[in-house]
């Protein structure tokens, strides 16, 4: 089983390709990574008795929820700052609304 420390290292490695903008959050980046890594390792530990398929499905659901949450927060920030959405994001949201992508 992966340790929180190893997961944190992997997170940093992934971030080297796709950096996270921590902006001016009043938290240390490594402290935030530690909280997330600890939480995900706890989830993985609770899944130990699940079948491989059930573990994969559960972890995919967790990942999907986090990606969705990230998308929602990103769109909220753009709107809050009056920044227009990219064509791709606008088209995606339009598909979700059942429209043509126009706001």
Helices and strands as residue ranges (DSSP letters): H 4-17, H 29-46, H 52-80, H 87-97
